[in-house]
Structure formats: structure tokens, C-alpha cells
Amino acid sequence: MQAVKEFRLTLVKQDKHLRLPTVTSIIVVQNLYDILFQYLIDPDQESRLKQLIALMELHIKSKSRAPFSIPMEELEFLGEGLEELKLLNWAEVAVTVFRVEVPGEDEPAEEDLEPIFDLLEELLTFKRVGDSDLIYVYPSRLTMY
């Protein structure tokens, strides 16, 4: 077990996300592409939808305990497709964004963050935002995944 350095969670913001219902099949996600494609009107939107689908597939393959969610503002390109997602049981959820900080380090090293994230995984439901020092923390009332 690696030693956990002293760290601090700094509140960045509270955000509204849409949360993917519990899905364990990539086929379901690929079908979602077909459903949402009808709402797109330009190549940029299609590219963004492909990126979204790729993120969902990556999430499913990772077997994460945290739900897959994405900020509402990042889904605005779907237009009416947002309503379609809600009809498909996507739920609006309040997500709190925190920055993980290690005192004395401007940008914590990955080897310092890993044991911190391992510890946090035992304490709360969260998802790391890419390879950054930000995490999405989900309400405790959500079912653990």
C-alpha cells in the first residue's frame, strides 16, 4: 500500500449533469448514437456525438463504481436530443467538482494522486475528470455502481 500524502479537496463549483442510466452493454451505447444522430445538423455536432459515445464506451469498459455523467452545457449541441436522453431515463443530477491539491505542489504528480484517489474511492462516489486533478463527486443518495 502506497503512503498517502497530505491533500486538500478544494470546492471548484456545483454543476448540473445528465447521468447515464445503468448500462453495461456497449451495444446500447452504439444504439444511442443512431437515436441522437437525427438531431444533428452539421459535421461538428456529429464529431462531438462520436466523442461522447467514445467516452461512454470507455466508461463501461472501465467498470467504474461511479456513474457516467456529463455537464449539461456540454450536451447543448444535441438540441432536442437532450429531451430524447431524458425520455431514455437519463437523469439530471447535481455534481460537485473538487480540485485535489497536495500542499507545496502546484501540479501534483500522478504518483502522488494515485494513492489519494484510491483512498477517496473508499470514502465517496467520484469520477476523475480526464487526467486532471479535478473530480466529480456524486450525491450519496445515488446507487453505488
N, CA, C and O of each residue as an XYZ file, in Angstrom:
580
protein
N       0.848     -1.188      0.000
C       0.000      0.000      0.000
C       0.887      1.243      0.000
O       1.787      1.386      0.828
N       0.615      2.122     -0.934
C       1.389      3.360     -1.022
C       0.947      4.342      0.054
O      -0.223      4.388      0.434
N       1.897      5.117      0.529
C       1.579      6.150      1.507
C       0.801      7.267      0.824
O       1.090      7.653     -0.309
N      -0.180      7.767      1.536
C      -0.995      8.861      1.006
C      -0.435     10.166      1.547
O      -0.347     10.367      2.758
N      -0.060     11.047      0.633
C       0.428     12.364      1.045
C      -0.737     13.193      1.575
O      -1.900     12.940      1.260
N      -0.394     14.177      2.379
C      -1.405     15.129      2.832
C      -2.017     15.767      1.592
O      -1.309     16.122      0.649
N      -3.344     15.909      1.601
C      -4.016     16.532      0.461
C      -5.206     17.340      0.944
O      -5.638     17.240      2.092
N      -5.714     18.133      0.037
C      -6.853     19.001      0.328
C      -7.810     18.919     -0.860
O      -7.381     18.866     -2.013
N      -9.105     18.910     -0.566
C     -10.124     18.997     -1.608
C     -10.646     20.425     -1.612
O     -11.161     20.908     -0.604
N     -10.512     21.092     -2.735
C     -10.974     22.470     -2.859
C     -12.211     22.488     -3.748
O     -12.190     22.000     -4.877
N     -13.288     23.060     -3.218
C     -14.522     23.169     -3.988
C     -14.296     24.085     -5.180
O     -13.851     25.222     -5.021
N     -14.604     23.589     -6.375
C     -14.466     24.391     -7.587
C     -15.822     24.965     -7.980
O     -15.953     26.168     -8.207
N     -16.837     24.092     -8.059
C     -18.185     24.550     -8.418
C     -19.171     23.408     -8.246
O     -18.794     22.247     -8.084
N     -20.441     23.773     -8.286
C     -21.514     22.790     -8.347
C     -22.092     22.888     -9.740
O     -22.211     23.976    -10.303
N     -22.448     21.750    -10.289
C     -22.816     21.681    -11.695
C     -24.022     20.772    -11.871
O     -24.269     19.894    -11.044
N     -24.770     20.980    -12.941
C     -25.859     20.079    -13.316
C     -25.344     19.175    -14.426
O     -24.828     19.650    -15.438
N     -25.488     17.871    -14.230
C     -25.076     16.887    -15.224
C     -26.278     16.059    -15.637
O     -27.286     16.010    -14.932
N     -26.162     15.413    -16.780
C     -27.091     14.353    -17.134
C     -26.352     13.054    -16.875
O     -25.199     12.896    -17.279
N     -27.018     12.123    -16.200
C     -26.407     10.855    -15.819
C     -26.980      9.731    -16.657
O     -28.194      9.577    -16.784
N     -26.076      8.950    -17.224
C     -26.452      7.776    -17.995
C     -27.081      6.757    -17.062
O     -26.546      6.497    -15.984
N     -28.228      6.164    -17.461
C     -28.768      5.092    -16.627
C     -27.760      3.944    -16.564
O     -26.828      3.888    -17.367
N     -27.944      3.045    -15.628
C     -27.023      1.919    -15.503
C     -27.021      1.124    -16.802
O     -28.027      0.522    -17.179
N     -25.892      1.130    -17.471
C     -25.747      0.435    -18.749
C     -24.447     -0.343    -18.698
O     -23.407      0.189    -18.310
N     -24.513     -1.592    -19.089
C     -23.291     -2.391    -19.108
C     -22.996     -2.915    -20.504
O     -22.053     -3.684    -20.694
N     -23.789     -2.509    -21.470
C     -23.621     -3.007    -22.828
C     -23.219     -1.889    -23.772
O     -23.885     -0.857    -23.858
N     -22.142     -2.105    -24.465
C     -21.691     -1.117    -25.443
C     -22.673     -1.047    -26.609
O     -22.784     -0.009    -27.261
N     -23.383     -2.138    -26.878
C     -24.371     -2.140    -27.967
C     -25.447     -1.100    -27.690
O     -25.883     -0.399    -28.603
N     -25.877     -0.997    -26.437
C     -26.883      0.002    -26.060
C     -26.358      1.406    -26.355
O     -27.096      2.253    -26.858
N     -25.100      1.651    -26.046
C     -24.499      2.965    -26.284
C     -24.415      3.249    -27.782
O     -24.668      4.374    -28.213
N     -24.064      2.249    -28.570
C     -23.985      2.440    -30.017
C     -25.370      2.718    -30.603
O     -25.498      3.494    -31.550
N     -26.405      2.090    -30.042
C     -27.771      2.383    -30.482
C     -28.146      3.822    -30.147
O     -28.907      4.458    -30.876
N     -27.616      4.323    -29.058
C     -27.859      5.706    -28.666
C     -27.352      6.657    -29.747
O     -27.983      7.677    -30.023
N     -26.227      6.329    -30.352
C     -25.685      7.142    -31.448
C     -26.722      7.248    -32.563
O     -26.976      8.340    -33.073
N     -27.322      6.121    -32.944
C     -28.319      6.123    -34.023
C     -29.523      6.988    -33.666
O     -30.067      7.692    -34.517
N     -29.934      6.930    -32.405
C     -31.087      7.714    -31.961
C     -30.773      9.212    -32.004
O     -31.583     10.004    -32.487
N     -29.604      9.595    -31.503
C     -29.261     11.017    -31.400
C     -28.797     11.621    -32.716
O     -28.852     12.839    -32.888
N     -28.342     10.794    -33.641
C     -27.827     11.294    -34.915
C     -28.866     12.138    -35.650
O     -28.511     13.089    -36.346
N     -30.136     11.798    -35.501
C     -31.201     12.520    -36.207
C     -31.319     13.989    -35.776
O     -31.913     14.797    -36.489
N     -30.758     14.332    -34.619
C     -30.867     15.706    -34.124
C     -29.690     16.591    -34.555
O     -29.670     17.783    -34.250
N     -28.732     16.026    -35.246
C     -27.527     16.768    -35.621
C     -27.701     17.424    -36.982
O     -28.342     16.874    -37.877
N     -27.108     18.626    -37.122
C     -27.264     19.328    -38.397
C     -25.943     19.673    -39.070
O     -25.947     20.161    -40.200
N     -24.808     19.432    -38.406
C     -23.531     19.742    -39.060
C     -22.441     18.759    -38.620
O     -22.602     18.054    -37.623
N     -21.340     18.714    -39.362
C     -20.253     17.769    -39.064
C     -19.633     17.960    -37.674
O     -19.192     16.990    -37.057
N     -19.596     19.197    -37.179
C     -19.043     19.445    -35.848
C     -19.873     18.731    -34.785
O     -19.325     18.126    -33.864
N     -21.186     18.802    -34.915
C     -22.060     18.126    -33.956
C     -21.874     16.609    -34.030
O     -21.873     15.925    -33.006
N     -21.716     16.093    -35.246
C     -21.502     14.653    -35.400
C     -20.192     14.233    -34.722
O     -20.131     13.191    -34.070
N     -19.165     15.037    -34.879
C     -17.875     14.756    -34.251
C     -18.006     14.755    -32.726
O     -17.444     13.893    -32.050
N     -18.742     15.717    -32.195
C     -18.939     15.802    -30.743
C     -19.740     14.607    -30.222
O     -19.479     14.104    -29.129
N     -20.723     14.154    -31.019
C     -21.500     12.981    -30.625
C     -20.606     11.736    -30.610
O     -20.708     10.910    -29.703
N     -19.743     11.604    -31.599
C     -18.823     10.460    -31.634
C     -17.900     10.476    -30.415
O     -17.604      9.424    -29.848
N     -17.445     11.662    -30.010
C     -16.600     11.779    -28.815
C     -17.377     11.361    -27.563
O     -16.842     10.677    -26.690
N     -18.638     11.779    -27.488
C     -19.484     11.421    -26.350
C     -19.669      9.907    -26.276
O     -19.544      9.315    -25.204
N     -19.964      9.286    -27.407
C     -20.157      7.836    -27.453
C     -18.869      7.122    -27.033
O     -18.912      6.140    -26.293
N     -17.726      7.620    -27.508
C     -16.436      7.016    -27.147
C     -16.191      7.111    -25.642
O     -15.680      6.169    -25.036
N     -16.556      8.247    -25.035
C     -16.410      8.406    -23.579
C     -17.291      7.409    -22.822
O     -16.866      6.833    -21.821
N     -18.522      7.211    -23.307
C     -19.425      6.264    -22.654
C     -18.877      4.845    -22.758
O     -18.901      4.090    -21.786
N     -18.381      4.485    -23.947
C     -17.824      3.145    -24.131
C     -16.624      2.926    -23.210
O     -16.482      1.864    -22.604
N     -15.773      3.931    -23.114
C     -14.601      3.851    -22.234
C     -15.035      3.667    -20.777
O     -14.442      2.885    -20.034
N     -16.074      4.397    -20.386
C     -16.592      4.293    -19.019
C     -17.103      2.880    -18.740
O     -16.804      2.308    -17.691
N     -17.863      2.322    -19.661
C     -18.413      0.976    -19.469
C     -17.284     -0.046    -19.352
O     -17.327     -0.929    -18.495
N     -16.287      0.076    -20.205
C     -15.159     -0.866    -20.174
C     -14.353     -0.745    -18.884
O     -13.742     -1.719    -18.445
N     -14.345      0.441    -18.271
C     -13.546      0.662    -17.058
C     -14.146      0.006    -15.816
O     -13.460     -0.148    -14.806
N     -15.419     -0.380    -15.884
C     -16.113     -0.996    -14.737
C     -16.089     -0.099    -13.499
O     -15.990     -0.587    -12.373
N     -16.179      1.195    -13.712
C     -16.142      2.175    -12.630
C     -17.344      2.030    -11.708
O     -18.435      1.664    -12.145
N     -17.133      2.323    -10.423
C     -18.247      2.349     -9.468
C     -19.054      3.631     -9.604
O     -20.220      3.676     -9.211
N     -18.450      4.657    -10.150
C     -19.132      5.946    -10.302
C     -19.997      5.918    -11.558
O     -19.679      5.215    -12.517
N     -21.081      6.675    -11.555
C     -21.906      6.739    -12.762
C     -21.209      7.544    -13.857
O     -20.270      8.293    -13.590
N     -21.679      7.378    -15.081
C     -21.198      8.219    -16.170
C     -22.116      9.428    -16.213
O     -23.336      9.286    -16.287
N     -21.537     10.602    -16.167
C     -22.329     11.823    -16.307
C     -21.516     12.827    -17.094
O     -20.297     12.714    -17.226
N     -22.221     13.801    -17.607
C     -21.566     14.849    -18.382
C     -22.302     16.158    -18.111
O     -23.529     16.168    -18.012
N     -21.561     17.270    -17.990
C     -22.228     18.546    -17.725
C     -23.274     18.871    -18.790
O     -23.056     18.658    -19.983
N     -24.397     19.384    -18.339
C     -25.492     19.747    -19.248
C     -25.003     20.674    -20.357
O     -25.392     20.523    -21.515
N     -24.148     21.636    -19.999
C     -23.688     22.605    -21.000
C     -22.904     21.930    -22.126
O     -22.884     22.431    -23.250
N     -22.257     20.796    -21.834
C     -21.512     20.084    -22.867
C     -22.424     19.279    -23.786
O     -21.982     18.788    -24.825
N     -23.697     19.141    -23.408
C     -24.656     18.399    -24.223
C     -25.591     19.311    -25.006
O     -26.442     18.828    -25.752
N     -25.445     20.608    -24.848
C     -26.347     21.544    -25.523
C     -26.323     21.398    -27.035
O     -27.302     21.738    -27.699
N     -25.221     20.897    -27.597
C     -25.126     20.726    -29.048
C     -26.167     19.734    -29.572
O     -26.446     19.707    -30.771
N     -26.743     18.920    -28.684
C     -27.747     17.943    -29.102
C     -29.112     18.577    -29.347
O     -29.980     17.953    -29.957
N     -29.312     19.802    -28.884
C     -30.601     20.464    -29.085
C     -31.734     19.634    -28.501
O     -31.742     19.325    -27.310
N     -32.700     19.271    -29.360
C     -33.847     18.486    -28.913
C     -33.447     17.083    -28.472
O     -34.216     16.400    -27.796
N     -32.257     16.658    -28.850
C     -31.766     15.352    -28.423
C     -31.615     15.251    -26.914
O     -31.632     14.152    -26.359
N     -31.465     16.398    -26.245
C     -31.409     16.400    -24.776
C     -32.703     15.843    -24.184
O     -32.679     15.068    -23.228
N     -33.825     16.247    -24.763
C     -35.118     15.741    -24.291
C     -35.226     14.243    -24.556
O     -35.794     13.500    -23.755
N     -34.677     13.809    -25.684
C     -34.666     12.381    -26.017
C     -33.902     11.593    -24.945
O     -34.331     10.515    -24.535
N     -32.771     12.139    -24.498
C     -31.996     11.472    -23.448
C     -32.822     11.326    -22.173
O     -32.788     10.285    -21.517
N     -33.560     12.370    -21.829
C     -34.389     12.307    -20.621
C     -35.485     11.249    -20.772
O     -35.833     10.571    -19.805
N     -36.028     11.108    -21.988
C     -37.025     10.067    -22.238
C     -36.408      8.674    -22.139
O     -37.107      7.695    -21.877
N     -35.102      8.592    -22.348
C     -34.381      7.316    -22.255
C     -33.818      7.086    -20.844
O     -32.878      6.315    -20.653
N     -34.413      7.771    -19.869
C     -34.080      7.617    -18.441
C     -32.754      8.224    -18.009
O     -32.235      7.870    -16.950
N     -32.197      9.126    -18.801
C     -31.051      9.882    -18.306
C     -31.611     10.835    -17.256
O     -32.672     11.426    -17.459
N     -30.920     10.987    -16.156
C     -31.421     11.813    -15.061
C     -30.507     13.002    -14.826
O     -29.286     12.916    -14.949
N     -31.143     14.119    -14.481
C     -30.379     15.300    -14.095
C     -29.880     15.074    -12.671
O     -30.638     14.653    -11.798
N     -28.610     15.353    -12.449
C     -28.032     15.125    -11.133
C     -27.101     16.289    -10.789
O     -26.397     16.819    -11.649
N     -27.116     16.671     -9.514
C     -26.205     17.718     -9.048
C     -24.853     17.070     -8.763
O     -24.766     16.108     -8.000
N     -23.818     17.596     -9.371
C     -22.461     17.076     -9.196
C     -21.603     18.207     -8.644
O     -21.698     19.349     -9.092
N     -20.770     17.878     -7.674
C     -19.866     18.872     -7.112
C     -18.465     18.588     -7.631
O     -17.985     17.456     -7.575
N     -17.817     19.629     -8.134
C     -16.476     19.494     -8.698
C     -15.467     19.974     -7.657
O     -15.566     21.082     -7.132
N     -14.502     19.115     -7.377
C     -13.424     19.449     -6.449
C     -12.081     19.337     -7.158
O     -11.922     18.565     -8.104
N     -11.127     20.115     -6.685
C      -9.741     20.002     -7.127
C      -8.977     19.308     -6.000
O      -9.099     19.684     -4.834
N      -8.193     18.298     -6.357
C      -7.345     17.617     -5.382
C      -6.004     18.336     -5.376
O      -5.320     18.414     -6.396
N      -5.643     18.858     -4.213
C      -4.392     19.614     -4.099
C      -3.472     18.957     -3.083
O      -3.911     18.489     -2.033
N      -2.196     18.932     -3.415
C      -1.166     18.453     -2.495
C      -0.383     19.687     -2.067
O       0.261     20.325     -2.900
N      -0.428     20.037     -0.770
C       0.276     21.243     -0.316
C       1.748     21.235     -0.744
O       2.449     20.231     -0.618
N       2.188     22.387     -1.252
C       3.571     22.539     -1.681
C       3.822     22.149     -3.128
O       4.938     22.304     -3.625
N       2.789     21.642     -3.818
C       2.946     21.260     -5.225
C       1.922     22.021     -6.062
O       0.722     21.957     -5.792
N       2.402     22.744     -7.083
C       1.478     23.451     -7.972
C       0.639     22.462     -8.777
O      -0.579     22.606     -8.879
N       1.301     21.461     -9.343
C       0.611     20.408    -10.084
C       1.052     19.074     -9.505
O       2.180     18.641     -9.739
N       0.171     18.414     -8.750
C       0.561     17.148     -8.122
C       0.972     16.104     -9.162
O       0.368     15.999    -10.230
N       1.995     15.347     -8.833
C       2.467     14.279     -9.713
C       1.471     13.128     -9.694
O       0.793     12.894     -8.693
N       1.393     12.422    -10.801
C       0.471     11.290    -10.914
C       0.715     10.262     -9.806
O      -0.236      9.703     -9.260
N       1.977     10.015     -9.475
C       2.272      9.024     -8.429
C       1.813      9.494     -7.046
O       1.629      8.672     -6.148
N       1.626     10.805     -6.866
C       1.063     11.322     -5.614
C      -0.463     11.226     -5.623
O      -1.087     10.985     -4.589
N      -1.056     11.417     -6.805
C      -2.517     11.409     -6.907
C      -3.106     10.003     -6.807
O      -4.178      9.830     -6.228
N      -2.436      9.013     -7.351
C      -2.995      7.654     -7.369
C      -3.401      7.145     -5.992
O      -4.533      6.688     -5.836
N      -2.522      7.201     -4.973
C      -2.961      6.719     -3.653
C      -4.067      7.588     -3.043
O      -4.891      7.098     -2.271
N      -4.080      8.864     -3.388
C      -5.154      9.741     -2.903
C      -6.481      9.296     -3.501
O      -7.476      9.174     -2.787
N      -6.498      9.050     -4.815
C      -7.728      8.596     -5.464
C      -8.158      7.230     -4.938
O      -9.353      6.970     -4.799
N      -7.200      6.358     -4.645
C      -7.536      5.049     -4.070
C      -8.233      5.217     -2.722
O      -9.219      4.536     -2.440
N      -7.721      6.120     -1.893
C      -8.338      6.388     -0.596
C      -9.734      6.989     -0.775
O     -10.689      6.550     -0.134
N      -9.847      7.988     -1.642
C     -11.141      8.639     -1.861
C     -12.184      7.652     -2.374
O     -13.366      7.768     -2.050
N     -11.748      6.683     -3.172
C     -12.668      5.684     -3.709
C     -13.339      4.883     -2.593
O     -14.461      4.403     -2.754
N     -12.649      4.742     -1.472
C     -13.218      4.039     -0.319
C     -14.193      4.925      0.462
O     -15.007      4.418      1.233
N     -14.114      6.231      0.267
C     -14.880      7.171      1.083
C     -16.097      7.767      0.396
O     -17.093      8.070      1.055
N     -16.031      7.940     -0.916
C     -17.125      8.605     -1.620
C     -17.194      8.162     -3.072
O     -16.263      7.558     -3.605
N     -18.316      8.477     -3.694
C     -18.509      8.133     -5.097
C     -18.068      9.318     -5.936
O     -18.648     10.402     -5.867
N     -17.027      9.090     -6.732
C     -16.490     10.168     -7.548
C     -15.936      9.609     -8.847
O     -15.721      8.405     -8.991
N     -15.715     10.504     -9.776
C     -15.077     10.154    -11.044
C     -14.043     11.219    -11.355
O     -14.317     12.414    -11.245
N     -12.867     10.786    -11.738
C     -11.809     11.721    -12.105
C     -12.139     12.320    -13.465
O     -12.634     11.628    -14.354
N     -11.862     13.602    -13.616
C     -12.098     14.302    -14.877
C     -10.834     14.168    -15.724
O      -9.850     14.879    -15.514
N     -10.880     13.243    -16.687
C      -9.716     13.012    -17.547
C      -8.493     12.675    -16.722
O      -8.574     11.900    -15.769
N      -7.367     13.252    -17.081
C      -6.125     13.052    -16.332
C      -5.808     14.263    -15.465
O      -4.657     14.490    -15.094
N      -6.840     15.035    -15.148
C      -6.627     16.271    -14.390
C      -6.649     16.003    -12.889
O      -6.766     14.861    -12.445
N      -6.536     17.073    -12.127
C      -6.634     16.972    -10.671
C      -8.053     17.283    -10.196
O      -8.277     17.511     -9.008
N      -9.010     17.292    -11.126
C     -10.409     17.548    -10.790
C     -11.160     16.232    -10.646
O     -10.861     15.250    -11.326
N     -12.144     16.230     -9.746
C     -13.019     15.072     -9.605
C     -14.469     15.536     -9.554
O     -14.774     16.609     -9.033
N     -15.364     14.705    -10.106
C     -16.801     14.899     -9.964
C     -17.226     14.051     -8.772
O     -16.996     12.842     -8.756
N     -17.843     14.676     -7.776
C     -18.332     13.947     -6.609
C     -19.852     13.897     -6.702
O     -20.516     14.919     -6.881
N     -20.390     12.678     -6.577
C     -21.816     12.444     -6.752
C     -22.528     12.385     -5.410
O     -21.934     11.994     -4.405
N     -23.813     12.777     -5.389
C     -24.580     12.743     -4.146
C     -24.612     11.331     -3.560
O     -24.632     10.346     -4.298
N     -24.615     11.242     -2.249
C     -24.608      9.935     -1.583
C     -25.900      9.166     -1.818
O     -25.927      7.950     -1.626
N     -26.951      9.827     -2.221
C     -28.225      9.140     -2.433
C     -28.242      8.313     -3.720
O     -29.134      7.489     -3.920
N     -27.249      8.536     -4.596
C     -27.177      7.733     -5.814
C     -26.760      6.317     -5.469
O     -25.990      6.091     -4.536
N     -27.269      5.379     -6.222
C     -26.880      3.986     -6.028
C     -25.423      3.809     -6.397
O     -24.960      4.353     -7.400
N     -24.703      3.055     -5.596
C     -23.303      2.757     -5.903
C     -23.258      1.861     -7.126
O     -24.086      0.963     -7.280
N     -22.298      2.107     -7.986
C     -22.151      1.319     -9.212
C     -21.028      0.344     -9.065
O     -20.743     -0.414     -9.992
